[in-house]
Amino acid sequence: MTTATDQIQKIIVLNAPHERVWRAISDATQFGKWFGIRFDGAFVPGAAIAGKLTRSVVDPDPPGKYEGFAFDFKIEHIEPMRLFSYRWHPCALDPNVDYSSEPMTLVTFELEDAAGGTKLTITESGFDSIPLERRVAAFQANSGGWTDQVEFIEKYLALPPA
Amino acid sequence: MNAAPVFAALGDETRLQIVARLCKHGPLSISRLTDGTSISRQGITKHLDALAGAGLVRSKREGRERIWNIETKRLAEARRYLDHVSAQWDAAIDRLRAFVEDD
């Protein structure tokens, strides 16, 4: 169960060329366009940069009250066409909290060729070292880790009330 | 609602097993809960107290035994909370897909 609470993983196949997806995730400007964030620096291993939430080019809705909210990104690894990873503070959206001294989660984007396009695996790990009160918020904003737990809770809730 | 205690209580394999067992076979006495496990009566009681503290289980006395059951309402709240879990990455993936596929 340790890993079930420590990481979130999403695996999808994008109907786009490998090279196109690689640029979208590994170039700070391109990443910012779809994610909806404007960075003050480039994605370079070891770089500590900040990003401010802004409107995504593919989302008609503005980010609302979080517009302009700043996030710290620490760029970890870049292996061209294959892997991009960074660390951040998950769901660090409370303006009254200084997250800088807290552990960060590691977000990894991995690419490989797949039938019908490019397979993307997004893994966010390290939730077990995040303080509990933050983890609840982080798990609200990020996904997957609770699948096992949800499964039996769902089964239970499907039963008629006692 | 503060879901933190629910997550903390469920963040332990033994307690998850207890909750799963009560979901499937409850209500159960402590002796029934310890049947077929290597956990002591004292150990189970400690975990049940933690789960009760999070409002996930409740007990009532029947004769000499204490009978434990799942607190449906609290689990339903946790369920609603967990429904939000996938939202942000899924939304980000939707945006990435729109970005790379429509380009």
HADDOCK unambig.tbl for C-alpha pairs under 7 A between the chains (distance, minus, plus):
assign (segid A and resid 1 and name CA) (segid B and resid 13 and name CA) 6.10 0.50 0.50
assign (segid A and resid 14 and name CA) (segid B and resid 97 and name CA) 6.36 0.50 0.50
assign (segid A and resid 15 and name CA) (segid B and resid 101 and name CA) 5.98 0.50 0.50
assign (segid A and resid 16 and name CA) (segid B and resid 100 and name CA) 6.13 0.50 0.50
assign (segid A and resid 16 and name CA) (segid B and resid 101 and name CA) 5.51 0.50 0.50
assign (segid A and resid 20 and name CA) (segid B and resid 100 and name CA) 6.65 0.50 0.50
assign (segid A and resid 21 and name CA) (segid B and resid 100 and name CA) 6.30 0.50 0.50
assign (segid A and resid 34 and name CA) (segid B and resid 95 and name CA) 5.50 0.50 0.50
assign (segid A and resid 34 and name CA) (segid B and resid 96 and name CA) 5.52 0.50 0.50
assign (segid A and resid 34 and name CA) (segid B and resid 99 and name CA) 5.97 0.50 0.50
assign (segid A and resid 35 and name CA) (segid B and resid 92 and name CA) 6.11 0.50 0.50
assign (segid A and resid 35 and name CA) (segid B and resid 95 and name CA) 6.73 0.50 0.50
assign (segid A and resid 58 and name CA) (segid B and resid 95 and name CA) 5.89 0.50 0.50
assign (segid A and resid 58 and name CA) (segid B and resid 98 and name CA) 6.34 0.50 0.50
assign (segid A and resid 58 and name CA) (segid B and resid 99 and name CA) 6.25 0.50 0.50
assign (segid A and resid 59 and name CA) (segid B and resid 95 and name CA) 6.86 0.50 0.50
assign (segid A and resid 133 and name CA) (segid B and resid 4 and name CA) 6.35 0.50 0.50
assign (segid A and resid 136 and name CA) (segid B and resid 4 and name CA) 5.79 0.50 0.50
assign (segid A and resid 139 and name CA) (segid B and resid 85 and name CA) 5.72 0.50 0.50
assign (segid A and resid 140 and name CA) (segid B and resid 82 and name CA) 6.86 0.50 0.50
assign (segid A and resid 140 and name CA) (segid B and resid 84 and name CA) 5.58 0.50 0.50
assign (segid A and resid 140 and name CA) (segid B and resid 85 and name CA) 4.47 0.50 0.50
assign (segid A and resid 141 and name CA) (segid B and resid 85 and name CA) 5.75 0.50 0.50
assign (segid A and resid 141 and name CA) (segid B and resid 87 and name CA) 6.47 0.50 0.50
assign (segid A and resid 141 and name CA) (segid B and resid 88 and name CA) 5.32 0.50 0.50
assign (segid A and resid 142 and name CA) (segid B and resid 85 and name CA) 5.59 0.50 0.50
assign (segid A and resid 142 and name CA) (segid B and resid 86 and name CA) 5.75 0.50 0.50
assign (segid A and resid 142 and name CA) (segid B and resid 87 and name CA) 6.85 0.50 0.50
assign (segid A and resid 142 and name CA) (segid B and resid 88 and name CA) 5.71 0.50 0.50
assign (segid A and resid 142 and name CA) (segid B and resid 89 and name CA) 5.86 0.50 0.50
assign (segid A and resid 143 and name CA) (segid B and resid 85 and name CA) 4.80 0.50 0.50
assign (segid A and resid 143 and name CA) (segid B and resid 86 and name CA) 4.06 0.50 0.50
assign (segid A and resid 143 and name CA) (segid B and resid 89 and name CA) 6.62 0.50 0.50
assign (segid A and resid 144 and name CA) (segid B and resid 86 and name CA) 6.44 0.50 0.50
assign (segid A and resid 152 and name CA) (segid B and resid 20 and name CA) 6.41 0.50 0.50
assign (segid A and resid 156 and name CA) (segid B and resid 23 and name CA) 5.64 0.50 0.50
